[in-house]
Amino acid sequence: MAKLFHEYKNPSLAVDLVIFGYHDNTLSVLLLNRKEEPFKDCWTLPGGFLQMEETFLDTCSRILKTKTGMDDVFLEQLYSFDGPGRDPRGRVIAVGYYALINPSRFNIIAGSMANDVKWFDVHKMPKLGFDHQDIFQLALQRLKSKILYDPVGFELLDELFTITELHELYECILGTTIDRRNFRRKILDAGYVINTGTKREGLQNRHPELYKFNKKLKKNSFQINVNVS
């Protein structure tokens, strides 16, 4: 005889966020230092349990507001993490999301359940609690793939930027050297950016043109195959 619904043991559901930021030619991820066990005083990704009345996006929004002081950011679902031993408190399945933000647009604050909140260079990460290292690595790989076919980079830059600043962003995320002239040609040919007709002031002996992202660009028409040197 089949079990009734209430006779099954149900796992808890959680959301863990990989929040990427870009500043001073550095790609970073936002981590929390936990106040409580498990992994007390260790660095982890921001996360929280799904409440009965919430969707996953509702949980993301609550985590961002209460643990980092942020809201209204780019979010995309990453993957589900279902290792039976991933949380020492019990059976917990986590759905990972990643976010892209420009740190200059937000005043990051630690919520009441964290000792501290801090940006870490993606190449200089501390040891993370739970299975958050696996979640982070998958999110980083997703971002490296994503920027080649989806114009998500504008979330990490100021509204107006130079082609050089965009080129530096791509090199930083991809971790490789990209031919500057080929990159510029491919970006402009793709209709990826719009020339604003203004220039960056305050730079000695040069005034580069400022661009903004073409938000009307159709996703299925966007694809850049960068050449590396």
N, C-alpha and C positions, 0 to 999 in steps of 0.2 A: 504494500500500500504506500502510495506516495506521501511524503511529509506535507504537512500544511505549511503555509508561508511562515507563520510565526515560530515554527519549529527549527527553521534554519538559523545558523549562526551568521550574522551579517557583519562584514568587515566595516571599519570606519573609512570614510573617504576624506582625503585632504587635497589641498592645492598648494604647490610649491612654485615660487616665482624666481626666475632668473632675470634680474633687472640690469640691463646693459646701459652704460653711459659712456659718452665720448667727450674728452676734454684735454686740451694741450697735447694733441696727437697721441693720446693714450685711450685704449678701450678698457673699460673697467666694469666690474660687477659689484652690486651693492649687497653687503652681507650684514647680518645681525649677530651680536654676541648674546647668547642666551642667558637669562637669569635663573632658569629652572632646569631641573633634570627632565629628560635625559640630555646629555651633552651640555651640562651647565658650564658656563664660561667658555664655551666653544663657539666658533663661527659657523653659521648655517645660512641657507637661503631663507628669505621671508616666506612664511607659510602659515596655514591654518586649516582647521577642519570645516568641512562643508556642513552647514546647518540645514535642518529639514526643509525650511522654506526657501532656500537659496538655489540659484543656478551656479555653475562654476564661475561665470563672469561676475555674479554677485559676490562670491567669495573672494575673487581677485580684487574687486573694488574695496571690499572691507579690509583686506590685508594691507593694501596700499595706503588706505586712509589711516588705519589705526597703528600700523607698524613702521610706516615711513613718512606719513604726512602728505602723500601724493594722491592724485586722482586724474582721470581723463588722460591716459597714456596709451600708446600703441601696445596691444596685446595680441598674442597668437598662441593657440594651444600647441604644445610640443609633443607629448607622448604620455602614456600611462606607465607607472612604475609599480609593479605588483609583487616584488620579492617578499616571501613570507616573513623574513627576518629583518626587513628594512627599518622597522621601528620597534625598539625594545619594550614599548608599552603594550603592544598587541598587534593584531592584524590590521594593517593600515595600507590602503591603496592610495597612491598619490597621482594626481593629474598635474603634469608640469606645464607651465606657461612661461613664455619669455616676453619681456617688455623692452622697448627701446625709448630712451629719454635723453634730452639735453639737460645735463645737471644744472646749467646756469638758469634754467627756467623754474627750478624748484628749491624750496628750503627744506632739506631733508632733516627729519627729526626721528629720534628713537621712540618707539612706543613704550608703554609701561611694562611690557614683558621682555625688554631687551636692556642689557647693560650699555650697549653702544650700537651705533650703526655707522658703517664706514665703507668707502669705495676702495676696492682692491684692483690693481692692474691684473688683467687676465693671465699674465705670464708670471705673476708673483702671488699666487693664491695660498692662503693658509690651509691647513688640514680642515676639512669640513665634516660636520656631524651627519648622522643618518647615511643615506646614499646620495647625498647632495653633490658629491664630486661627479658622479655619473650623470646626474641631471644637468649640471653645469656644462660638462664636456659635450653632451648631446646638443644643448642649446647653442653653444659656440659653433659647432659644426653646422647646425641649421642656419645660423646667421651668415656664415661664410658662403653657403650655397645660395641663400635667399637673395643676397644683394646682387647676384649676377642676373636675376630674372624678374625681380620685383623691386620697385623704387621705394624701399623702406629707409634708405640712408638719410632722407630729409628729417626723420625723427631725431637724428643724432646731431644735426648741425643747426646753426642759427638760420633764421628765415632767409637771409641773404648771405651768399658765400661766393668765393672765387672758385674757378676750376681747379686751381692748385690745392685749395682746401678740400675739395671733393676728392681729388686724386690722392691726397694724403690719407683721407678717411678709408678709401678702398685699400690702399697699401697696408694700413694699420690692421684692418679687419682680416684681410687675406694673408697677412704675414709674409708678403713677398714684394719684390720690386716690379713695378708696372711701367712699361714704356710710356713716357709722358705724352708724346705727340699722338701715338695711336689711341691712348685713352681719351684725349681731348676730342679727337675726330669721332670716335665711336659714341661718346656721350652726346655730342652735338648732332650727329647724324640720326641718333635714336629719338631726338626730340625730348630727351630726358629733362632738359633744363631750358629756362627762358631767360634771355638777356634782359636785364631790367633797365639798361641804358644809363646806369649810374656806376660809379667807380669807388673802390676802397680808398679812403683818404688816410693820411697819417703815416704812410709807409715811405721810407726814404728813397727818393729817385724813381719810384714807380707807383702807378695807380691802376691796379688790375680791375677788370670789369667784374661787376657783381651780377650773380645769377640767382634765380629761385627755381624750385622744382615745379615741373609741369604736372599739376595735380589732376589734369584732365587726361593724362596719358593712360590708355587702356592697357591693363595688365597683360593681356595676351599679345600685345604688340611690342612689349618691352623685353629685350634680351641683349645682354652685352657679354661678348666673349673677349675678356681682356688678354692681351699679349704680355707675357712676362719676359724680362731680360735678365 
